């Protein structure tokens, strides 16, 4: 299996690099590239959840990995935060790679009724005993996104009945044709012989062991109620999450289509640009040549609700724009950019950054645009149509 996966470029496809296998004292050993720590370990150590741009950036990298795996007909089947490794969180924040292909399977070996995935990340078609496909990994992507957002598993891990009850309550009951075709559907559902209507068994009617534990989602009426959708970024996240967590594998979004979803094409690009330019700015030996504009929410806003800001400035290497908010302004403080353009005169090529998503922040957001030395001489850079929302 690792030899088949090795056909994919590990860096371009965000997959751990397999180096070699060898024997040592009658034990088979596998050598992989050295990585940092798992996403689960990072969140557990620091006791925090990820922000929307960070979730988008991690998710986009996972989608690239699963698109590559789908192209060669391989399922990972065991996606969870433990199997998502940070490459180097200090120098490359939230740059990740997918690891642990010990349970990976080719599509040709899938059989109805097979058990795969940890319970909290298990797709409905696996639980119901329906035909399997690469869609099981996309369900896993949705579960990981929810984990990054909430800091907890969206679906319970200790009780299969509680898992199904949560799925039905948050996402709706699977379609009747799915329940009719499912090999294990009657473990969880009852069909009225006269009306043909399916319903979830009660806890007393369920024949297996139940161990319903309290979770923060027990009182949520549906997924939207659990997320508490308010901000525009939440709407894009919520819509994408629903596409990944569709109870029907046939209608669940594919990795290729997911990469073109507005949540992925919007939010993650913002985070990627911020990180890339911020790293370059921090490494620049000529920090003193930077021209930065700081705008404080409390003291330098032009109006009570919003303001448009147009600025032209000559620069040598870097132009940095920094929005800062007081610590107490989160979670209500937000910043939104629209139609941000960096252009260079003297015939230099035009570079454009389009940002259409608002995003929450705790203390500050910094976006640095770096221009190579000599690119503008006497180049003129400007940022237009910058909107600040309180």
N, C-alpha and C positions, 0 to 999 in steps of 0.2 A: 504493500500500500504506500509506504513512504517513497519507494522508487517512482511510483506513478505521480505522486504529489510533487516529487522533485522536478518534474517536467515544468512546473510553474516557477516563474521567477519569484523567489521568496520576498524580495524587497518591493517589487512592483505590485505583488498580490497580498502583501501584509501577512505572510505565513512564515512561521519559524523556519530557519534554514537548517536542513538536515545535512550534517557533515559526513558522518560515516558510521558504520556498525562494526563491532569486533567482539571477539570472545575473550573473557578473562576468568580463569578458574572455573571453566565450564558454565559460565553465565554469559548470556547474550547482552551486549551493551550497545547503547545508541548514543551518539554524540551530536549535540545540537549547538547552535550559536548561544553565547551567553546573553541573557536578557536581564531586565531589572527586577520587577516584582509583578504580581498579578493585580488586576483591577480590584479584585475582592480585598486583597491585602492592603492596597492603598486606601480604600474607603474605610476599612476597619481600623487601620492605624490612626487615620486623621479624623475619623468620625464625622464625615461630611458627605453630602450628596453633590452630584455634579450639576453645573449650570447648563442651561439649554444649549449654548454654543459648544460646550465641551461634549455634551451628549451627541450632538450632531456630528462633531468631528470624529469621535470614536465610532459611531454608527456607520459613517461613510466608509471608514477603513474596513469594518467588518463586511459591508456590502461588497466591496472590491474583492475581498477574500472569498466570499461565497459565490460571487459571480465567476471567479476563476475556477473554483471547485466544481460548479455546475457545468462549466464548459468541458471538463474532463470526466463528468459523470460520477462525481464522488460526493457523498454526504458525510458531514462531520459527526452528526448525531449526538454530540455531547457538549453543546455550547452552554457555558455558564461563566460567571465572572472569574472563577479560578483559572479558566482556560484562555483568558485574554491577558496577555503579558504586555506590560509597558516596556518599550525599548530602552529608553533612558529618560526618566521623568524629569530629571534636573535640567538637562540640555534640550530635550525634545518633549515638552509637556504633552501628555496624552497621545503620543505616537505609540501605536500598539501593533502587536502581531498575534495571530491565532495559533494556539499550540494544542498538543495532545490529540493525536490522530489514532490513538489506540483502539477506538471503537468506530472508526470511519469505515464506511461501506460503499462499494460501487452500486449504482442504481440497479444493475442486473441481479444483484443478490437480495433485493428487498422482497419480503414476503408479508402478506396480510397476517396480522396478529403478533408480529415481532415486537418485543419490548425494547425501547431505547429512550435515551434522555433521562435526566434526573426528574423526579416527579414535578417539582416546581416549574420546570422548563419543558415539560412534555406536551406535545401537540395533541389536539383532540382526536385526530385520525389514529394516533397510536393507542390512545385510551379506548376508543370505540371499536378498534379492530377494522379499520378501513384501509384501502390501498394507500401505500406510502410513496413519497416522492421527495424531491429537494425542498419542498415547502415546509417540511418539519424544521429545517434549519432557520427559515425565515420566522417561524413562530418563536424559536429560541432567541432571535434577534429582538423581537418585540418584548420578550420577558426580560432580557438584559437591559433594554432601554428603560423599562419600568423600574428595574432595580437601581439603575443609576439615578433616576429621577426621585424615587422615594427613599432609597437606602434600605429597602426591604423587598422580599419577593412579593410579586403581585398575587401569585397563586400559592396556596399552602403546600408544604412538602411532606407532612406527616400523615395525611389521611386522604385517600383517593376519593371518598365520597365528598369530603369538604372541598377538594379540588374541583370536582364537577359542579357542585353547588355554587362555587364562586364564579366559575366560568359562565354558567347559565345566568347568574344574577348580573354580572358585569357586562357580558358580551351578548347575552341572549341564548336561547336554546338552539342547538344545531337543527338544521332543516330535517323535516320528516324523512326525506329520501335518504339522508345520511344515517339516521337512526334505524331505518328499515334495513339498510345494507350493512350496518355495523355488526361485526362478529360478537362484540361484547356489549352492545347497546342496552340489552335487557338487564344488565347488572345495575344500571343506574336509572333507567327509564322504564315506564310502563305504558303500554299501548292499549287504549280502550278498544275492545273487539267490535263494539257496535259503531262507534263514531270514527275509529281509526286515528284518534287524537293521542299524541304522545305527551307525557308529563314526567317530570323528575320524581323519582321515588322519595318518599319521606325518609327521615332518618330511621324510623322504626321499620319501614319496608325494605330498607337496604340490608342485604344479607351479610355483608362483610363487616369487619371491625371498623368502628368509627371512633375518631379521636379529634373532635372539632375543637381546635384551640382558638383563642381570641387573637385576631389580627386587626390592624387599623382599617382593613377593608370590609369587615363584617357588616358595617352599617351603611356602606356605600350602595346606592340604588343601582348605579351603572358606572361605566368607566369614566364618563364625563363628570359625574359626581365625585368620583375618587380623585380626579386630577384637579378639580376646581378651576375649570378653564376661565380665564379672565383676560390675559394679555394676548396680543396678536401672535407672539411666539408660541404661546401655549396652544393656540388653535392649530398652527402648523404641526406642532409636535403631536397633539391629540389626533389629528387626521392621519398622520403617518403611522402612529401606534395602532390605530384601528385597522389600517391596511395590513400590518404585520400580524395582528391578532385576529384576523378573520377566522371564524370557526370552520369555514369550508376551505380545504386545501386548494380547490380549483379556483377560488376567487381571491386567495391570498396573494399579495404582491410578490413579484419575482425580484431577485437582486438587481437585474438590469433596469427594470421599471422603477425600482426604489431609488436608484441612483439619480433618476431624473425627477423625483418628487421635490416639491418646492421646499420642504423642510430640509432636505439634504443639499440642494443647490443653493439655498440661501444661507442658513445659519452656519454650517460648517465652513463655508468659504470665508466668512467673516473671521471666525476664530483662527483659521489657518493663516490668513493674511496678517492678523494681529501678531500671532506667535512668530511667524517668519520674519517680519520686519522688525519686531521688537528685539529678537535675537541678534539680527544684524546691527541694529542700533546700539545694543549693549556691547557688542564686540568691536565697534568702530573705534579706531585710535584717535579720531578727531571729534570727540564729543563736544568740544568747545565750539565747533563750527555749526552745531545744530541750532536751528531756530525753532523754538517751541512756544505754543500758545496754550496757556492754562485757563480754563473757564470754570469757575467755582459756582455750583448751583445756587448757593445761598447769597452770594455777594455780587456776582457779575452777570446775572441774567437781565435781558433787556425788557422782558415783560413777564407778567405773572404766569402765563400759561405756556407760551412758546415764542421762539424768536428765530429769525433767519439771519445767518451770518455769512458774509462774503469777505474774503480776505485775499490779497495778493502779496506775495513776498518773494524776494530773491533769496537764493540759498546756495551753499557750496556743496553740501553732500546730503544732509538729512533734513527732513521736515517732520516735526512731531506734533501731533494734535492729541491733547490729553484732556479727558473729561474726568473731573473728580467730584465725588459726593461725600458728604459727611457720613461717618460710620452709621449713624442712626437713621439715615434716609432710606436704607434698604429695609424692607423689601419693596417700598413704593417707588424709590428712585429708579428712573430708567432713561436710557438715551437711545435716540433713533437717528440714523443718518439716511439721507435720501439723495440719490444721484450725485455721489461724490466723484469728482473727476480730477485727476492730476494730469496736466498737459505741459508740454515743453515747447517753447518757441524755437526759432532758428532752424526750422525744418526737422526737428527731432520727432521721433515717433510718439504717438499719443498713447498714454497708458490710462486705463479707466478702471475704476473700482465702483461697482454698483452694489449698494447695500440697501436691502428693503425690510430688514427685520429689526425689531426692537429687542433689547435684551436686558435682563436684570443684572445688577452688579452690587457688590457690597461696599467697595471703597473707591476704586478707580478703574477706568478703562483707558487704555492707551493704544493708539494706532499710529505707527510710524511708517512713513513712506520714504524709502531710501533711493536716492538717485546717484548713479555712478559719477565719479569725479570727471569733470570735463564734458559731461553729457549736455549740460546747459551752460552755454558760455556766449552771451550773458543770459542764460536760460531764465525763464519766468515760470514759476509754478503757482497754481491757484487752486483753492478748494471752494466750490460754489454750492449753494443750496444746502447749508448745514442746519438741520432742524434739531432743536433741543426741546424735549418734552419733560415737563416736571411730573 
